[in-house]
Amino acid sequence: MKRVLLSAVLAAGVVAVPAPAQAAPPAGWREVEPPFLWPRRTLEFVEAAGAADVWIAGAQGKVGVPLPTGGYHWTFGNPVVRRLKDGRWHEYPLDGWPGVSYLTGLAQHGDDVFVTGAPDLPYVARFDGTRFKRVPLPADVRRVDVRTGPGGTWAVAGQWHDRSLLRLVGGAFQKVPLPAGYLLHDVVAAGPNDVWAVGRRGEGDATVPAAVRWNGSAWRDVPVPALRLNDSLYQVSVTTSGEVWATDATRGTGSVDNLLRWTGSAWAKVTPPQEGYGTLTSDGSGRLVIRGNTPWNPATGARNGAVFRWTGSGWQTTEFPSSPDTRLSGVDGAPGTAALWAVGHRDLTPVLLTSAP
């Protein structure tokens, strides 16, 4: 039918108007050709191991399952994990991938790279230099989110009130007892004996935001100021310079309404960018980086993708006006440099951008 309609249009002498070309990325940025992917592909995660060594992850297209009532139910296709190194893309096997599922995370620090997936049939695999090998998990955990950092690899598992804290020991994850009365959502190891975890705790009939710090042998509570619009912290992050930050934003698409920075003795509130979202990260010089959007522009009817970088007193904004339909889904800094890598989508097409030379 589409061919018949197209022939009729051409016969009538109607010439299709090409879509307007995309302008160049902002100054200092460039687009990088992604690897070959099927139609309806997605790129959600990016981790930069170096200025010219970057990992990306997502899904290799979507599969439409016909519904009895008409239409389709779209499910993610095969997982995508690719590495750009030495100027070309590399693909590595995912041992034990549990079939029809999707990736839920990509974590990297130095030579350690992990992928997670299959929330209800948890999957965690670690890169060994040639392939991703599955990492053993305690039998009863679900929805595992891995965080690897300068102090080792930890994870949070479970959902709602069924939460577990895990630590990678000898190639397998082991449960770590949670402090009594705390429901923790995220964890990061700033050092071998300096681990932070955030979430909430009960206080009378209410819950309040909470943070705890582990010194290698015991947890201690670190008081958290009251949060606007929220009673919990969902992320904690350590920058490449060792700064610790926390937010009420969930990873992925959560809105950064509250942002805290550890001063060495207490949490200090920092005004977040107006439309910051998702995962906290940093550039190679240790400055906090958050992705997001510019405010709605009534004149253009669009929001542009943006990257916000902390200067120490405010936010430096990089706007992507070259493609108002681009939405960034992940950003990460290359260690030892000020370069950033970002993944996102322009309409249904994945886009990979970098400020690396």
SULVEN-V218333 format. One record per residue. N is the residue number from 1. OMEGA is omega as a letter, one per 40 degrees, with the letter a starting at -180 (NA if undefined). D_CENTER is the distance of its C-alpha to the mean C-alpha in Angstrom with 2 decimals. Layout:
n->N omega->OMEGA d_center->D_CENTER
n->N omega->OMEGA d_center->D_CENTER
This chain:
n->1 omega->a d_center->41.45
n->2 omega->i d_center->38.97
n->3 omega->i d_center->41.24
n->4 omega->i d_center->44.28
n->5 omega->a d_center->42.73
n->6 omega->i d_center->41.58
n->7 omega->i d_center->45.12
n->8 omega->i d_center->46.67
n->9 omega->a d_center->44.58
n->10 omega->i d_center->45.53
n->11 omega->i d_center->49.14
n->12 omega->i d_center->49.28
n->13 omega->i d_center->48.38
n->14 omega->a d_center->45.09
n->15 omega->i d_center->42.71
n->16 omega->i d_center->38.96
n->17 omega->a d_center->37.32
n->18 omega->i d_center->34.37
n->19 omega->i d_center->31.04
n->20 omega->a d_center->30.67
n->21 omega->i d_center->29.10
n->22 omega->i d_center->25.81
n->23 omega->a d_center->26.49
n->24 omega->i d_center->25.15
n->25 omega->i d_center->21.80
n->26 omega->a d_center->22.32
n->27 omega->i d_center->24.41
n->28 omega->i d_center->22.96
n->29 omega->i d_center->20.29
n->30 omega->i d_center->20.81
n->31 omega->i d_center->19.49
n->32 omega->a d_center->19.17
n->33 omega->i d_center->20.54
n->34 omega->i d_center->18.05
n->35 omega->i d_center->19.59
n->36 omega->i d_center->21.76
n->37 omega->i d_center->20.08
n->38 omega->i d_center->21.95
n->39 omega->a d_center->22.29
n->40 omega->i d_center->19.77
n->41 omega->a d_center->16.96
n->42 omega->i d_center->13.28
n->43 omega->a d_center->10.48
n->44 omega->a d_center->6.92
n->45 omega->i d_center->5.20
n->46 omega->i d_center->7.11
n->47 omega->a d_center->8.72
n->48 omega->i d_center->12.07
n->49 omega->i d_center->14.87
n->50 omega->a d_center->17.36
n->51 omega->a d_center->18.51
n->52 omega->a d_center->19.50
n->53 omega->a d_center->17.42
n->54 omega->i d_center->13.95
n->55 omega->i d_center->12.02
n->56 omega->a d_center->10.44
n->57 omega->i d_center->9.93
n->58 omega->a d_center->10.78
n->59 omega->a d_center->14.23
n->60 omega->i d_center->17.66
n->61 omega->i d_center->19.04
n->62 omega->a d_center->20.07
n->63 omega->i d_center->23.37
n->64 omega->i d_center->25.65
n->65 omega->a d_center->27.77
n->66 omega->i d_center->30.92
n->67 omega->i d_center->31.60
n->68 omega->a d_center->35.21
n->69 omega->a d_center->35.21
n->70 omega->a d_center->34.09
n->71 omega->a d_center->30.88
n->72 omega->i d_center->27.94
n->73 omega->a d_center->25.14
n->74 omega->i d_center->22.17
n->75 omega->i d_center->20.28
n->76 omega->i d_center->17.62
n->77 omega->a d_center->19.39
n->78 omega->i d_center->18.90
n->79 omega->i d_center->15.55
n->80 omega->i d_center->14.70
n->81 omega->a d_center->13.88
n->82 omega->i d_center->15.46
n->83 omega->i d_center->16.25
n->84 omega->a d_center->17.92
n->85 omega->a d_center->20.57
n->86 omega->i d_center->24.19
n->87 omega->i d_center->23.75
n->88 omega->a d_center->23.10
n->89 omega->i d_center->20.60
n->90 omega->i d_center->20.76
n->91 omega->a d_center->20.10
n->92 omega->i d_center->20.45
n->93 omega->i d_center->21.58
n->94 omega->a d_center->19.60
n->95 omega->i d_center->22.42
n->96 omega->i d_center->23.00
n->97 omega->a d_center->20.46
n->98 omega->i d_center->21.73
n->99 omega->a d_center->22.60
n->100 omega->i d_center->21.39
n->101 omega->i d_center->17.91
n->102 omega->i d_center->14.30
n->103 omega->i d_center->11.28
n->104 omega->i d_center->9.02
n->105 omega->i d_center->6.87
n->106 omega->a d_center->7.39
n->107 omega->a d_center->8.66
n->108 omega->i d_center->11.25
n->109 omega->a d_center->13.97
n->110 omega->i d_center->17.17
n->111 omega->i d_center->18.47
n->112 omega->i d_center->16.52
n->113 omega->a d_center->13.88
n->114 omega->i d_center->12.83
n->115 omega->i d_center->11.67
n->116 omega->i d_center->11.85
n->117 omega->i d_center->13.24
n->118 omega->a d_center->16.19
n->119 omega->a d_center->15.72
n->120 omega->i d_center->19.52
n->121 omega->a d_center->20.45
n->122 omega->a d_center->17.91
n->123 omega->i d_center->17.07
n->124 omega->i d_center->15.92
n->125 omega->a d_center->16.99
n->126 omega->a d_center->17.37
n->127 omega->a d_center->18.27
n->128 omega->a d_center->21.94
n->129 omega->i d_center->22.55
n->130 omega->a d_center->23.69
n->131 omega->i d_center->21.71
n->132 omega->a d_center->19.21
n->133 omega->a d_center->21.41
n->134 omega->a d_center->20.82
n->135 omega->i d_center->20.71
n->136 omega->i d_center->23.14
n->137 omega->i d_center->22.06
n->138 omega->a d_center->24.44
n->139 omega->a d_center->26.15
n->140 omega->a d_center->25.30
n->141 omega->i d_center->21.54
n->142 omega->i d_center->19.12
n->143 omega->a d_center->15.41
n->144 omega->i d_center->14.27
n->145 omega->a d_center->10.94
n->146 omega->i d_center->11.42
n->147 omega->i d_center->11.06
n->148 omega->a d_center->13.07
n->149 omega->a d_center->14.63
n->150 omega->a d_center->18.06
n->151 omega->i d_center->19.78
n->152 omega->a d_center->18.76
n->153 omega->i d_center->16.51
n->154 omega->i d_center->16.25
n->155 omega->i d_center->14.73
n->156 omega->a d_center->15.13
n->157 omega->i d_center->16.71
n->158 omega->i d_center->18.34
n->159 omega->a d_center->18.20
n->160 omega->a d_center->20.45
n->161 omega->i d_center->23.21
n->162 omega->a d_center->22.86
n->163 omega->i d_center->20.49
n->164 omega->i d_center->20.74
n->165 omega->a d_center->19.68
n->166 omega->i d_center->19.65
n->167 omega->i d_center->20.34
n->168 omega->a d_center->20.64
n->169 omega->i d_center->24.35
n->170 omega->i d_center->26.33
n->171 omega->i d_center->23.92
n->172 omega->i d_center->23.38
n->173 omega->i d_center->21.55
n->174 omega->i d_center->23.99
n->175 omega->i d_center->23.97
n->176 omega->a d_center->24.36
n->177 omega->i d_center->26.45
n->178 omega->i d_center->24.80
n->179 omega->a d_center->26.77
n->180 omega->i d_center->29.12
n->181 omega->a d_center->28.27
n->182 omega->i d_center->24.54
n->183 omega->a d_center->21.69
n->184 omega->a d_center->18.57
n->185 omega->a d_center->14.94
n->186 omega->a d_center->13.13
n->187 omega->i d_center->14.57
n->188 omega->i d_center->14.46
n->189 omega->i d_center->17.45
n->190 omega->i d_center->18.60
n->191 omega->a d_center->21.65
n->192 omega->i d_center->23.57
n->193 omega->i d_center->25.30
n->194 omega->a d_center->22.92
n->195 omega->i d_center->20.26
n->196 omega->i d_center->18.72
n->197 omega->a d_center->17.78
n->198 omega->i d_center->17.42
n->199 omega->i d_center->18.30
n->200 omega->i d_center->21.75
n->201 omega->i d_center->25.34
n->202 omega->i d_center->28.51
n->203 omega->a d_center->31.11
n->204 omega->i d_center->34.17
n->205 omega->a d_center->33.39
n->206 omega->i d_center->30.11
n->207 omega->a d_center->26.70
n->208 omega->i d_center->25.36
n->209 omega->a d_center->22.17
n->210 omega->i d_center->22.33
n->211 omega->i d_center->21.23
n->212 omega->a d_center->22.85
n->213 omega->a d_center->23.28
n->214 omega->a d_center->24.59
n->215 omega->a d_center->27.12
n->216 omega->i d_center->27.52
n->217 omega->a d_center->30.01
n->218 omega->i d_center->29.38
n->219 omega->i d_center->27.00
n->220 omega->a d_center->28.04
n->221 omega->i d_center->27.03
n->222 omega->a d_center->25.75
n->223 omega->a d_center->26.81
n->224 omega->i d_center->24.28
n->225 omega->i d_center->25.65
n->226 omega->a d_center->25.73
n->227 omega->i d_center->22.78
n->228 omega->i d_center->23.41
n->229 omega->a d_center->22.79
n->230 omega->i d_center->21.07
n->231 omega->a d_center->22.33
n->232 omega->i d_center->19.25
n->233 omega->a d_center->16.45
n->234 omega->i d_center->13.12
n->235 omega->i d_center->11.24
n->236 omega->a d_center->12.88
n->237 omega->i d_center->11.95
n->238 omega->a d_center->14.45
n->239 omega->i d_center->14.76
n->240 omega->i d_center->16.61
n->241 omega->i d_center->19.76
n->242 omega->i d_center->19.48
n->243 omega->i d_center->18.83
n->244 omega->i d_center->17.36
n->245 omega->i d_center->15.57
n->246 omega->a d_center->14.85
n->247 omega->i d_center->14.06
n->248 omega->i d_center->14.80
n->249 omega->i d_center->11.63
n->250 omega->i d_center->9.75
n->251 omega->a d_center->6.01
n->252 omega->a d_center->5.40
n->253 omega->a d_center->8.79
n->254 omega->a d_center->10.53
n->255 omega->i d_center->13.04
n->256 omega->i d_center->13.61
n->257 omega->i d_center->17.29
n->258 omega->a d_center->17.99
n->259 omega->a d_center->17.03
n->260 omega->i d_center->18.86
n->261 omega->i d_center->19.68
n->262 omega->a d_center->21.73
n->263 omega->a d_center->24.97
n->264 omega->i d_center->26.36
n->265 omega->a d_center->28.44
n->266 omega->i d_center->26.67
n->267 omega->i d_center->23.66
n->268 omega->i d_center->24.12
n->269 omega->i d_center->22.79
n->270 omega->i d_center->21.24
n->271 omega->a d_center->21.30
n->272 omega->i d_center->17.81
n->273 omega->a d_center->17.54
n->274 omega->a d_center->19.04
n->275 omega->i d_center->16.17
n->276 omega->a d_center->12.98
n->277 omega->i d_center->9.95
n->278 omega->a d_center->6.56
n->279 omega->i d_center->5.04
n->280 omega->i d_center->8.14
n->281 omega->i d_center->8.81
n->282 omega->i d_center->12.23
n->283 omega->a d_center->14.50
n->284 omega->i d_center->17.10
n->285 omega->i d_center->19.61
n->286 omega->i d_center->17.76
n->287 omega->i d_center->17.09
n->288 omega->i d_center->14.21
n->289 omega->i d_center->11.97
n->290 omega->i d_center->10.39
n->291 omega->i d_center->9.91
n->292 omega->a d_center->12.16
n->293 omega->i d_center->15.59
n->294 omega->i d_center->19.14
n->295 omega->i d_center->21.58
n->296 omega->i d_center->23.41
n->297 omega->a d_center->26.23
n->298 omega->a d_center->29.33
n->299 omega->a d_center->31.00
n->300 omega->a d_center->28.45
n->301 omega->a d_center->27.11
n->302 omega->i d_center->23.48
n->303 omega->i d_center->20.42
n->304 omega->i d_center->18.99
n->305 omega->a d_center->15.49
n->306 omega->i d_center->15.17
n->307 omega->a d_center->13.66
n->308 omega->a d_center->15.06
n->309 omega->a d_center->16.18
n->310 omega->a d_center->18.16
n->311 omega->a d_center->21.74
n->312 omega->i d_center->23.16
n->313 omega->a d_center->24.88
n->314 omega->a d_center->22.77
n->315 omega->i d_center->20.08
n->316 omega->a d_center->20.43
n->317 omega->i d_center->19.18
n->318 omega->a d_center->18.64
n->319 omega->a d_center->19.31
n->320 omega->a d_center->19.13
n->321 omega->a d_center->22.44
n->322 omega->a d_center->23.10
n->323 omega->a d_center->21.19
n->324 omega->i d_center->21.16
n->325 omega->i d_center->19.69
n->326 omega->i d_center->16.52
n->327 omega->a d_center->13.33
n->328 omega->i d_center->10.28
n->329 omega->i d_center->7.06
n->330 omega->i d_center->5.19
n->331 omega->i d_center->7.38
n->332 omega->a d_center->8.74
n->333 omega->i d_center->12.36
n->334 omega->a d_center->15.02
n->335 omega->i d_center->17.01
n->336 omega->i d_center->20.50
n->337 omega->i d_center->20.07
n->338 omega->a d_center->19.02
n->339 omega->i d_center->17.31
n->340 omega->i d_center->13.85
n->341 omega->a d_center->12.12
n->342 omega->i d_center->10.31
n->343 omega->i d_center->9.89
n->344 omega->a d_center->11.07
n->345 omega->i d_center->14.25
n->346 omega->a d_center->17.80
n->347 omega->a d_center->19.44
n->348 omega->a d_center->18.90
n->349 omega->i d_center->18.44
n->350 omega->i d_center->15.27
n->351 omega->i d_center->15.29
n->352 omega->a d_center->14.30
n->353 omega->i d_center->15.33
n->354 omega->i d_center->16.10
n->355 omega->i d_center->18.38
n->356 omega->a d_center->19.63
n->357 omega->NA d_center->23.35
